[in-house]
Structures are given as C-alpha cells and as structure tokens.
C-alpha cells in the first residue's frame, strides 16, 4: 500500500469515528462557507469538510437502508416451494 493510500485510510478511520449528529450541526456552517467562493485556503477547507460531512451522511443512509432491508427479509421470508408440481397459474 502506498503512502498516499495509508494516509487516506487513516483519514477515513478518523472521520468514521465522528458522530453524525455532531457533524450535521456543522453542515450549514460549511455549506455557507463553500457557497461563498473565494481564493483562500479557508474556502478550500470548507469544500472538503462539507464533502466529508455529506459522505458520512450518505454512508449512514445506505447502511440504514440495508439494515432495514435485511430486517424486512428476515421478518417476511420467501415461502419455500413444495416439491412436486410447479407453482404455476394461468395469466390471460
């Protein structure tokens, strides 16, 4: 693994330790900073931080959707077919 990949992995691990609720409270601040373009390092940081906050929100949304899907599948299992005649019906 390259030094760049190692650095990115450490950054990702640090970001994943952050609480989404705390990050969401900062969302508006960095959104505003990003929208107010300027040729400054502060503007660049606002864009990166805003993107990181959104990445965590997207990750958690996907995670929650998949957990719900798995829970629903466990509660409503697909009925097993009986052996013998296939389960067919006439469609007109």
C-alpha positions in Angstrom: 0.0 0.0 0.0 1.4 3.4 -1.0 1.9 6.3 1.5 -1.0 8.1 -0.1 -3.3 5.1 0.4 -2.1 4.8 4.0 -2.8 8.5 4.6 -6.3 8.2 3.1 -7.0 5.2 5.2 -6.0 7.0 8.4 -8.2 10.0 7.4 -11.1 7.7 6.7 -10.7 5.9 10.1 -10.7 9.2 11.9 -13.7 10.5 10.0 -15.7 7.3 10.7 -15.1 7.8 14.4 -17.0 11.1 14.3 -20.6 11.3 15.4 -23.1 12.1 12.6 -25.3 14.3 14.8 -22.3 16.5 15.7 -21.2 16.7 12.1 -24.8 17.6 11.0 -24.7 20.5 13.4 -21.7 21.9 11.4 -23.3 21.2 7.9 -24.9 24.6 7.5 -21.7 26.4 8.5 -19.5 24.7 5.9 -22.3 24.8 3.3 -22.3 28.6 3.6 -18.5 28.7 3.6 -18.5 26.6 0.4 -21.1 28.8 -1.3 -19.1 32.0 -0.6 -16.4 31.3 -3.1 -13.0 33.0 -2.5 -9.4 32.3 -3.5 -8.5 31.2 0.0 -7.4 28.1 1.9 -10.4 28.6 4.2 -12.8 28.2 1.2 -10.9 25.0 0.1 -11.2 23.6 3.6 -14.9 24.4 3.7 -15.4 22.4 0.5 -13.5 19.4 1.8 -15.2 19.5 5.2 -18.7 19.9 3.6 -17.9 16.9 1.4 -16.8 14.8 4.3 -19.9 15.5 6.3 -22.0 14.6 3.3 -20.0 11.4 2.8 -20.8 10.3 6.3 -24.5 11.1 5.9 -24.6 9.1 2.6 -22.8 6.2 4.2 -25.2 6.1 7.1 -28.2 6.4 4.9 -27.1 3.4 2.8 -26.2 1.5 5.9 -29.6 2.1 7.5 -31.4 1.2 4.2 -29.5 -2.1 4.0 -30.2 -2.9 7.7 -33.9 -2.3 7.1 -33.9 -4.4 4.0 -32.2 -7.3 5.9 -34.7 -7.0 8.8 -37.7 -7.0 6.5 -36.3 -10.1 4.7 -35.9 -11.9 8.0 -39.5 -11.0 9.1 -41.0 -11.9 5.7 -39.1 -14.9 4.4 -39.8 -16.1 0.9 -42.1 -19.2 1.1 -40.4 -22.4 0.1 -41.8 -24.3 -2.8 -43.3 -27.7 -2.2 -41.8 -30.5 -4.2 -43.9 -31.9 -6.9 -46.0 -29.8 -9.2 -44.6 -26.4 -10.1 -46.5 -23.4 -8.7 -48.0 -22.1 -11.9 -51.1 -20.0 -12.7 -52.9 -19.1 -15.9 -52.3 -15.5 -17.0 -54.5 -14.0 -19.7 
